[in-house]
């Protein structure tokens, strides 16, 4: 489909809340788009658990992200979604492990980013000049793919790269950008609560053992 007016930048850039993501079957939400996508692959299980294993979950994922996608973007296919997700996950994991990223994963991200070109557009809003962005493509589904790929590029080439973390829970593989230096857990209501409960148990057990004659 050819656009007489290209898709615009997001109408509402707010990401999904963690609560909304969890209600839809995902552990984490509200991170950069690329991380929300990468976190649909749980790598601490053997084999990894794919939270996008069926088309319904793929649809739910993109519905959660719709508010921060360019207007007019269509939902990509499950295969395209999972292919890009796997590439982004591989590159992010390589970054955290201080390893060279797989060349095939880099190529996949760059190819996805190129499926929808953009151009700046000057607007005048509220008495001020502003820059908007138009997306150009004949395939509306490629806009979402390109947006996710570009999100990965932005994360890895900005200050976000230095704040990229893996959850401190060894039984969790969720990735996030730490908004504060003290953040260790992907979500306070899952891994944060588990860590606090474990600490409480250890302290209670230590006190009980020390009071035993």
Long-range contacts (C-beta under 8 A, 24 or more apart in sequence): 1-138, 1-139, 1-140, 2-138, 3-72, 3-136, 3-137, 3-138, 3-140, 6-72, 6-119, 6-134, 6-135, 6-136, 6-137, 7-70, 7-71, 7-72, 7-73, 7-116, 7-134, 7-135, 7-137, 7-140, 7-143, 8-70, 8-71, 8-72, 8-132, 8-133, 8-134, 8-135, 9-70, 9-132, 9-133, 10-67, 10-68, 10-69, 10-70, 10-71, 11-67, 11-71, 12-67, 12-68, 13-67, 13-68, 14-67, 14-68, 15-65, 15-67, 15-68, 16-64, 16-65, 16-67, 18-187, 18-189, 20-64, 21-64, 22-187, 22-189, 22-190, 24-60, 24-61, 24-63, 24-64, 25-51, 25-57, 25-60, 26-51, 26-61, 26-64, 27-51, 27-172, 27-174, 27-186, 27-187, 27-190, 28-174, 28-176, 28-186, 28-187, 29-64, 31-175, 31-176, 31-177, 32-151, 32-154, 32-155, 32-160, 32-177, 33-65, 33-68, 33-147, 33-148, 33-151, 34-88, 34-92, 34-148, 34-149, 34-151, 34-152, 34-154, 34-155, 35-92, 35-151, 35-155, 35-175, 35-176, 35-177, 36-61, 36-64, 36-65, 37-61, 37-81, 37-84, 37-85, 37-88, 37-148, 38-85, 38-88, 38-89, 38-92, 38-152, 38-175, 39-173, 39-174, 39-175, 39-186, 40-85, 41-85, 41-86, 41-89, 41-173, 42-173, 43-89, 43-93, 43-173, 44-170, 44-171, 44-172, 44-173, 50-82, 52-78, 52-81, 52-82, 52-85, 54-78, 58-82, 62-144, 65-144, 69-143, 69-144, 69-147, 70-133, 70-135, 70-143, 70-147, 72-135, 72-140, 72-143, 73-135, 73-140, 73-141, 73-143, 73-144, 73-147, 74-139, 74-140, 74-141, 74-143, 74-144, 75-141, 75-144, 76-141, 76-142, 76-144, 76-145, 77-141, 80-141, 80-145, 81-145, 83-108, 84-108, 84-109, 84-112, 84-145, 84-148, 84-149, 87-112, 88-148, 88-149, 88-152, 91-152, 91-156, 92-152, 92-155, 92-156, 92-164, 92-175, 95-156, 95-161, 95-164, 96-164, 96-165, 96-166, 96-175, 109-149, 109-152, 109-153, 110-149, 112-145, 112-146, 112-148, 112-149, 113-146, 113-149, 113-150, 113-153, 114-146, 115-139, 115-142, 115-145, 115-146, 116-142, 116-143, 116-145, 116-146, 116-147, 167-191, 168-195, 169-194, 169-195
